[in-house]
Amino acid sequence: MRTRDFSRAPAQARAGAMFIGGTRYTNPLVLLRLAPAWFRMVRDMRRMSGYCWHTVYWQFPLTLGTIAFFTDRDAMLRFARTRHHRRLMVWLTDGTRNATAGFIRLYSAAPDGYSNGAWRAEGPEMGHISTFTPLGAETTGPAVRR
């Protein structure tokens, strides 16, 4: 069911901006040295206005990443300017002693989306859409065949 009202959905669905990043660390000991600074940074992030939710992912052998949601792009970029985040980024990019690779991607949410059941603000219905969302060159999407 298409919607623009995500008021009953989880924090991730209400977010307007998403950060995803990953870092490949040099060895397991570096991860132990990282921990205190990382926990301080997360504590600050959770206290910030505009923070919605985050999670951490791991990819074998030494890559850790973060996916974080914020109310809007400005809130996300304000977090990037915080003291603990800046210190951690300097530590990570100080040659190749601590990390050998990393990436950051920033995404913005479109106002339209989908919701069902208890997360549907317009009612508790569960249901399917009758047409797919149109692609860039289409004015209407094709019918959904069941």
C-alpha positions as CSV (number, residue, x, y, z in Angstrom):
1,M,0.0,0.0,0.0
2,R,1.6,3.3,-1.1
3,T,1.9,6.0,1.5
4,R,3.6,9.2,2.5
5,D,2.7,8.9,6.1
6,F,5.2,6.8,8.1
7,S,4.1,8.1,11.5
8,R,3.3,4.6,12.8
9,A,6.3,2.9,11.3
10,P,9.6,2.2,13.1
11,A,12.2,5.0,13.4
12,Q,14.1,3.7,10.3
13,A,11.0,4.2,8.1
14,R,10.5,7.8,9.4
15,A,14.1,8.8,8.6
16,G,14.9,11.1,5.7
17,A,18.6,10.3,5.4
18,M,20.7,7.1,5.7
19,F,24.4,6.6,6.2
20,I,26.2,3.4,5.3
21,G,29.9,3.0,5.8
22,G,32.4,0.2,6.2
23,T,36.1,0.0,7.3
24,R,38.5,-2.8,6.8
25,Y,40.8,-2.9,9.8
26,T,44.4,-4.1,9.8
27,N,44.1,-6.7,12.6
28,P,42.0,-7.8,15.5
29,L,44.0,-5.7,18.0
30,V,43.1,-2.5,16.2
31,L,39.4,-3.4,16.9
32,L,40.1,-3.5,20.6
33,R,41.9,-0.2,20.5
34,L,38.9,1.2,18.5
35,A,36.2,0.2,21.0
36,P,36.4,3.0,23.6
37,A,36.4,5.8,21.0
38,W,33.6,4.0,19.0
39,F,31.4,3.7,22.1
40,R,31.9,7.4,22.9
41,M,31.0,8.3,19.3
42,V,27.8,6.2,19.4
43,R,26.8,7.7,22.7
44,D,27.0,11.1,21.2
45,M,25.2,10.1,18.1
46,R,22.3,8.6,20.1
47,R,21.9,11.9,22.1
48,M,21.9,14.1,19.0
49,S,18.7,15.7,17.7
50,G,17.8,14.1,14.4
51,Y,19.2,10.6,15.3
52,C,16.7,7.8,14.5
53,W,18.4,4.4,14.7
54,H,21.6,2.5,13.7
55,T,23.1,-0.9,13.4
56,V,26.5,-2.4,12.9
57,Y,27.4,-5.1,10.4
58,W,30.5,-7.4,10.1
59,Q,32.0,-8.8,7.0
60,F,34.8,-11.5,7.2
61,P,37.6,-11.1,8.0
62,L,38.1,-7.6,9.4
63,T,35.4,-5.3,8.0
64,L,33.0,-3.5,10.4
65,G,30.4,-1.1,9.1
66,T,27.6,1.1,10.3
67,I,24.1,1.8,8.9
68,A,22.6,4.9,10.6
69,F,19.3,6.7,10.0
70,F,18.7,10.4,10.7
71,T,15.6,12.6,10.3
72,D,17.3,14.6,7.5
73,R,20.6,15.1,5.7
74,D,21.5,18.1,7.9
75,A,21.2,16.1,11.1
76,M,23.4,13.4,9.5
77,L,26.0,16.0,8.4
78,R,25.9,17.7,11.9
79,F,26.9,14.3,13.4
80,A,29.9,14.1,11.0
81,R,31.2,17.3,12.6
82,T,31.1,16.1,16.2
83,R,34.3,15.9,18.1
84,H,34.3,12.1,18.7
85,H,33.5,11.4,15.0
86,R,36.2,13.6,13.7
87,R,38.8,12.1,16.1
88,L,37.8,8.6,15.0
89,M,38.1,9.5,11.3
90,V,41.5,11.0,11.9
91,W,42.6,7.8,13.7
92,L,41.3,5.6,10.9
93,T,42.9,7.5,8.1
94,D,46.3,8.0,9.7
95,G,48.2,5.9,7.1
96,T,47.5,2.2,7.0
97,R,48.3,1.3,10.7
98,N,44.7,1.0,11.7
99,A,42.7,0.5,8.5
100,T,43.4,-0.4,4.9
101,A,40.2,0.6,3.2
102,G,36.9,2.3,3.9
103,F,33.8,3.8,2.3
104,I,30.9,6.1,3.1
105,R,27.6,6.5,1.2
106,L,24.9,9.0,2.0
107,Y,21.3,8.4,0.9
108,S,18.1,10.5,1.1
109,A,14.6,9.0,1.3
110,A,12.0,9.7,-1.3
111,P,8.7,10.9,0.3
112,D,6.7,8.0,-1.1
113,G,7.0,4.5,0.1
114,Y,5.0,1.5,1.2
115,S,3.5,0.3,4.5
116,N,1.2,-2.4,5.7
117,G,-0.7,-3.5,8.8
118,A,0.1,-2.0,12.2
119,W,2.7,0.3,10.5
120,R,0.1,1.8,8.1
121,A,-1.0,5.2,9.4
122,E,-4.1,5.4,7.3
123,G,-5.5,2.1,8.7
124,P,-4.6,-1.4,9.8
125,E,-5.1,-3.0,6.4
126,M,-2.7,-5.5,4.9
127,G,-2.7,-5.5,1.1
128,H,-1.0,-5.4,-2.2
129,I,-0.5,-2.6,-4.7
130,S,-2.3,-2.9,-8.0
131,T,0.4,-1.4,-10.1
132,F,4.2,-1.3,-9.8
133,T,5.8,2.0,-9.1
134,P,6.6,3.6,-12.5
135,L,10.2,3.6,-13.7
136,G,11.8,6.9,-14.9
137,A,10.5,6.6,-18.4
138,E,7.0,5.4,-17.5
139,T,3.9,7.5,-16.4
140,T,2.3,4.5,-14.8
141,G,3.7,1.2,-13.7
142,P,2.5,-2.1,-15.1
143,A,-0.2,-4.1,-13.3
144,V,1.0,-6.5,-10.5
145,R,0.0,-10.0,-11.5
146,R,-0.7,-12.4,-8.7
